[in-house]
Amino acid sequence: MTPRPARPADAPAVAAIWNHYIRESAATFNSVEKTEAEVAAAMVGNPCFLVADAGGRIAGFATYFQFRGGVGYRHTMEHTVQLAPGQSGRGLGRSLVAALEDHARAAAVHSLFAAVSGDNPDGVLFHRALGYAEVGRLPEVGRKFGRWMDLVLMQKRL
């Protein structure tokens, strides 16, 4: 499976994946579900929004965006990668992140960040295996499910 650029028609499947994690996990601190229209707009307004298309079924997505506002951060991006439930362990996440990194290098991005919930140790291990280094831990900055959670910042220089 080779990642491909997302199309607005992919928005319902991507929103379903994203909303699963918003509702069911601490992988994101966000508790407000994404609408299909918001996801479609994010695809159109983003230089790199990819999906893992497994025989016509969207099995995951990945995207990146500027780490912080302002021109001084224009070469530093943060990414997000999510797989549909049951799709982990098949190399889809690795494939999506590798494609993001290739796109970022071509766009003169210097480094990519992953902001991983401290309650998501699999996410930390996944990024570590891809060469991301933990560069900071922000204690108790996220709140979800009635508890405070750490945010782990991981960086890879491209």
Long-range contacts (C-beta under 8 A, 24 or more apart in sequence): 1-52, 1-53, 1-54, 1-59, 1-92, 1-95, 2-95, 2-99, 3-50, 3-51, 3-52, 3-53, 3-62, 3-95, 3-96, 3-99, 4-50, 4-51, 4-53, 5-48, 5-49, 5-50, 5-51, 6-43, 6-49, 6-50, 6-51, 6-61, 6-63, 7-43, 8-40, 8-43, 8-44, 10-43, 10-51, 10-58, 10-61, 11-36, 11-37, 11-39, 11-40, 11-43, 12-36, 13-51, 13-57, 13-58, 14-39, 14-43, 14-51, 14-58, 14-61, 15-39, 16-84, 17-58, 17-60, 17-61, 17-82, 17-83, 17-84, 18-61, 18-82, 20-84, 20-85, 21-82, 25-120, 26-117, 26-119, 26-120, 26-144, 26-145, 26-149, 27-82, 27-117, 27-119, 27-120, 27-123, 28-117, 29-117, 29-142, 29-143, 29-144, 29-149, 29-151, 31-144, 47-103, 47-107, 48-100, 48-103, 48-104, 48-107, 50-96, 50-99, 50-100, 50-103, 52-83, 52-87, 52-92, 52-95, 52-96, 54-87, 54-92, 58-84, 59-83, 59-84, 59-87, 59-92, 60-84, 60-87, 60-92, 60-93, 60-96, 61-96, 62-93, 62-96, 62-97, 62-99, 62-100, 63-100, 64-100, 64-103, 64-104, 64-109, 64-112, 67-113, 75-108, 75-109, 75-110, 75-111, 76-109, 76-110, 76-111, 76-112, 76-113, 77-104, 77-109, 77-111, 77-112, 77-113, 78-112, 78-113, 78-114, 78-115, 79-112, 79-113, 79-114, 88-122, 93-126, 94-130, 97-130, 101-156, 101-158, 104-158, 105-158, 109-158, 110-157, 110-158, 111-155, 111-156, 111-157, 111-158, 112-155, 112-156, 112-158, 113-153, 113-154, 113-155, 114-153, 114-154, 114-155, 115-151, 115-152, 115-153, 115-154, 116-151, 116-152, 116-153, 116-154, 117-142, 117-149, 117-150, 117-151, 117-152, 118-149, 118-150, 118-151, 118-152, 119-149, 119-150, 124-152, 124-154, 127-154, 127-156, 128-154, 130-156, 131-156, 132-156
